[in-house]
Amino acid sequence: MCNRRAPEKEMSRQAVFQSSDDKIIGKHVFGNLYDINPEDLKNEAKLKQIVLEAVRIAKMNLVEAKSWSFGGKKGGVSVIALVEESHIALHTWNEYNYATLDVYTCGEDSDPQAAFNHIVENLKPKRYQMFFADRSSG
Protein backbone atom coordinates (compact mmCIF):
# COMPACT_ATOMS: atom_id res chain seq x y z
CA MET A 1 0.00 0.00 0.00
CA CYS A 2 2.40 2.72 1.25
CA ASN A 3 0.79 5.44 -0.89
CA ARG A 4 3.25 5.02 -3.74
CA ARG A 5 2.96 7.37 -6.68
CA ALA A 6 2.58 5.83 -10.13
CA PRO A 7 5.66 6.52 -12.29
CA GLU A 8 5.18 8.99 -15.11
CA LYS A 9 5.58 7.53 -18.61
CA GLU A 10 8.43 9.80 -19.70
CA MET A 11 10.52 9.18 -16.56
CA SER A 12 12.77 6.17 -16.25
CA ARG A 13 12.12 3.72 -13.41
CA GLN A 14 15.47 4.64 -11.85
CA ALA A 15 14.64 8.35 -11.84
CA VAL A 16 11.33 7.75 -10.10
CA PHE A 17 12.91 5.85 -7.23
CA GLN A 18 15.64 8.44 -6.74
CA SER A 19 13.15 11.23 -6.10
CA SER A 20 12.91 12.24 -2.45
CA ASP A 21 9.12 12.43 -2.88
CA ASP A 22 9.06 8.67 -3.49
CA LYS A 23 11.15 7.55 -0.51
CA ILE A 24 9.30 4.91 1.45
CA ILE A 25 9.52 5.48 5.18
CA GLY A 26 9.37 1.94 6.51
CA LYS A 27 9.27 1.25 10.24
CA HIS A 28 9.08 -2.37 11.35
CA VAL A 29 8.63 -3.40 14.99
CA PHE A 30 8.37 -7.13 15.60
CA GLY A 31 8.97 -9.64 18.33
CA ASN A 32 8.18 -12.72 20.37
CA LEU A 33 5.88 -12.87 23.40
CA TYR A 34 6.42 -15.67 25.93
CA ASP A 35 4.34 -17.19 28.73
CA ILE A 36 0.99 -15.58 27.93
CA ASN A 37 -2.18 -16.58 29.77
CA PRO A 38 -3.41 -19.69 27.88
CA GLU A 39 -7.01 -18.44 27.88
CA ASP A 40 -5.99 -15.20 26.17
CA LEU A 41 -4.06 -17.11 23.49
CA LYS A 42 -7.24 -18.96 22.46
CA ASN A 43 -9.65 -16.01 22.63
CA GLU A 44 -10.02 -15.02 18.97
CA ALA A 45 -12.49 -12.19 19.64
CA LYS A 46 -10.30 -10.64 22.33
CA LEU A 47 -7.14 -10.88 20.21
CA LYS A 48 -8.87 -9.28 17.24
CA GLN A 49 -10.19 -6.45 19.42
CA ILE A 50 -6.70 -5.78 20.84
CA VAL A 51 -5.25 -5.59 17.31
CA LEU A 52 -8.04 -3.24 16.16
CA GLU A 53 -7.35 -0.97 19.15
CA ALA A 54 -3.63 -1.03 18.24
CA VAL A 55 -4.46 0.13 14.70
CA ARG A 56 -6.30 3.17 16.13
CA ILE A 57 -3.63 3.95 18.74
CA ALA A 58 -0.88 3.80 16.09
CA LYS A 59 -2.78 6.25 13.85
CA MET A 60 -3.10 3.72 11.04
CA ASN A 61 -6.01 3.50 8.60
CA LEU A 62 -7.74 0.12 8.65
CA VAL A 63 -8.56 -1.53 5.33
CA GLU A 64 -9.69 -4.90 6.68
CA ALA A 65 -9.09 -7.19 9.65
CA LYS A 66 -9.41 -10.97 9.63
CA SER A 67 -8.88 -13.63 12.26
CA TRP A 68 -8.71 -17.41 12.29
CA SER A 69 -8.69 -19.98 15.07
CA PHE A 70 -6.76 -23.22 14.57
CA GLY A 71 -7.24 -26.46 16.47
CA GLY A 72 -4.93 -29.36 17.08
CA LYS A 73 -2.02 -29.81 19.44
CA LYS A 74 -0.29 -26.60 18.36
CA GLY A 75 -3.54 -24.70 17.78
CA GLY A 76 -3.76 -20.97 18.10
CA VAL A 77 -5.15 -17.81 16.58
CA SER A 78 -3.95 -15.57 13.78
CA VAL A 79 -5.11 -11.98 13.43
CA ILE A 80 -4.14 -9.88 10.44
CA ALA A 81 -5.01 -6.20 10.12
CA LEU A 82 -4.38 -4.81 6.67
CA VAL A 83 -3.89 -1.07 6.95
CA GLU A 84 -3.25 1.54 4.28
CA GLU A 85 0.24 1.89 5.72
CA SER A 86 0.94 -1.91 5.66
CA HIS A 87 -0.07 -4.45 8.37
CA ILE A 88 -0.23 -5.82 11.89
CA ALA A 89 0.04 -9.61 12.26
CA LEU A 90 -0.39 -11.53 15.52
CA HIS A 91 0.01 -15.33 15.65
CA THR A 92 -0.40 -17.45 18.80
CA TRP A 93 0.59 -21.04 19.60
CA ASN A 94 -1.42 -22.68 22.40
CA GLU A 95 1.07 -25.48 23.00
CA TYR A 96 3.87 -23.05 23.80
CA ASN A 97 1.97 -20.14 25.43
CA TYR A 98 3.72 -18.08 22.78
CA ALA A 99 2.93 -15.43 20.18
CA THR A 100 4.71 -13.56 17.42
CA LEU A 101 3.86 -9.96 16.63
CA ASP A 102 4.70 -8.03 13.49
CA VAL A 103 3.87 -4.33 13.05
CA TYR A 104 5.03 -2.76 9.82
CA THR A 105 4.17 0.68 8.53
CA CYS A 106 5.32 2.98 5.80
CA GLY A 107 3.13 5.81 7.02
CA GLU A 108 5.12 8.83 8.05
CA ASP A 109 2.63 9.71 10.81
CA SER A 110 1.89 6.22 12.08
CA ASP A 111 3.54 4.76 15.17
CA PRO A 112 4.23 1.00 15.03
CA GLN A 113 5.92 1.14 18.44
CA ALA A 114 2.66 2.33 20.03
CA ALA A 115 0.78 -0.57 18.40
CA PHE A 116 3.37 -3.10 19.59
CA ASN A 117 3.31 -1.69 23.13
CA HIS A 118 -0.49 -1.77 23.29
CA ILE A 119 -0.63 -5.42 22.30
CA VAL A 120 2.09 -6.39 24.79
CA GLU A 121 0.38 -4.45 27.60
CA ASN A 122 -2.90 -6.28 26.94
CA LEU A 123 -1.48 -9.79 26.53
CA LYS A 124 0.84 -9.41 29.54
CA PRO A 125 3.55 -11.88 28.56
CA LYS A 126 5.97 -12.76 31.36
CA ARG A 127 8.75 -11.80 28.96
CA TYR A 128 9.08 -10.61 25.41
CA GLN A 129 11.61 -9.65 22.77
CA MET A 130 11.22 -6.61 20.57
CA PHE A 131 13.19 -5.75 17.44
CA PHE A 132 13.19 -2.75 15.14
CA ALA A 133 14.14 -2.59 11.48
CA ASP A 134 14.43 0.50 9.32
CA ARG A 135 12.73 -0.50 6.08
CA SER A 136 13.24 2.80 4.26
CA SER A 137 14.30 2.78 0.64
CA GLY A 138 16.99 5.44 0.94
C-alpha positions in Angstrom: 0.0 0.0 0.0 2.4 2.7 1.2 0.8 5.4 -0.9 3.2 5.0 -3.7 3.0 7.4 -6.7 2.6 5.8 -10.1 5.7 6.5 -12.3 5.2 9.0 -15.1 5.6 7.5 -18.6 8.4 9.8 -19.7 10.5 9.2 -16.6 12.8 6.2 -16.2 12.1 3.7 -13.4 15.5 4.6 -11.8 14.6 8.4 -11.8 11.3 7.8 -10.1 12.9 5.8 -7.2 15.6 8.4 -6.7 13.1 11.2 -6.1 12.9 12.2 -2.5 9.1 12.4 -2.9 9.1 8.7 -3.5 11.2 7.6 -0.5 9.3 4.9 1.4 9.5 5.5 5.2 9.4 1.9 6.5 9.3 1.3 10.2 9.1 -2.4 11.4 8.6 -3.4 15.0 8.4 -7.1 15.6 9.0 -9.6 18.3 8.2 -12.7 20.4 5.9 -12.9 23.4 6.4 -15.7 25.9 4.3 -17.2 28.7 1.0 -15.6 27.9 -2.2 -16.6 29.8 -3.4 -19.7 27.9 -7.0 -18.4 27.9 -6.0 -15.2 26.2 -4.1 -17.1 23.5 -7.2 -19.0 22.5 -9.7 -16.0 22.6 -10.0 -15.0 19.0 -12.5 -12.2 19.6 -10.3 -10.6 22.3 -7.1 -10.9 20.2 -8.9 -9.3 17.2 -10.2 -6.4 19.4 -6.7 -5.8 20.8 -5.3 -5.6 17.3 -8.0 -3.2 16.2 -7.3 -1.0 19.2 -3.6 -1.0 18.2 -4.5 0.1 14.7 -6.3 3.2 16.1 -3.6 3.9 18.7 -0.9 3.8 16.1 -2.8 6.2 13.8 -3.1 3.7 11.0 -6.0 3.5 8.6 -7.7 0.1 8.6 -8.6 -1.5 5.3 -9.7 -4.9 6.7 -9.1 -7.2 9.6 -9.4 -11.0 9.6 -8.9 -13.6 12.3 -8.7 -17.4 12.3 -8.7 -20.0 15.1 -6.8 -23.2 14.6 -7.2 -26.5 16.5 -4.9 -29.4 17.1 -2.0 -29.8 19.4 -0.3 -26.6 18.4 -3.5 -24.7 17.8 -3.8 -21.0 18.1 -5.2 -17.8 16.6 -3.9 -15.6 13.8 -5.1 -12.0 13.4 -4.1 -9.9 10.4 -5.0 -6.2 10.1 -4.4 -4.8 6.7 -3.9 -1.1 6.9 -3.3 1.5 4.3 0.2 1.9 5.7 0.9 -1.9 5.7 -0.1 -4.4 8.4 -0.2 -5.8 11.9 0.0 -9.6 12.3 -0.4 -11.5 15.5 0.0 -15.3 15.7 -0.4 -17.5 18.8 0.6 -21.0 19.6 -1.4 -22.7 22.4 1.1 -25.5 23.0 3.9 -23.0 23.8 2.0 -20.1 25.4 3.7 -18.1 22.8 2.9 -15.4 20.2 4.7 -13.6 17.4 3.9 -10.0 16.6 4.7 -8.0 13.5 3.9 -4.3 13.0 5.0 -2.8 9.8 4.2 0.7 8.5 5.3 3.0 5.8 3.1 5.8 7.0 5.1 8.8 8.0 2.6 9.7 10.8 1.9 6.2 12.1 3.5 4.8 15.2 4.2 1.0 15.0 5.9 1.1 18.4 2.7 2.3 20.0 0.8 -0.6 18.4 3.4 -3.1 19.6 3.3 -1.7 23.1 -0.5 -1.8 23.3 -0.6 -5.4 22.3 2.1 -6.4 24.8 0.4 -4.4 27.6 -2.9 -6.3 26.9 -1.5 -9.8 26.5 0.8 -9.4 29.5 3.6 -11.9 28.6 6.0 -12.8 31.4 8.8 -11.8 29.0 9.1 -10.6 25.4 11.6 -9.6 22.8 11.2 -6.6 20.6 13.2 -5.8 17.4 13.2 -2.8 15.1 14.1 -2.6 11.5 14.4 0.5 9.3 12.7 -0.5 6.1 13.2 2.8 4.3 14.3 2.8 0.6 17.0 5.4 0.9 
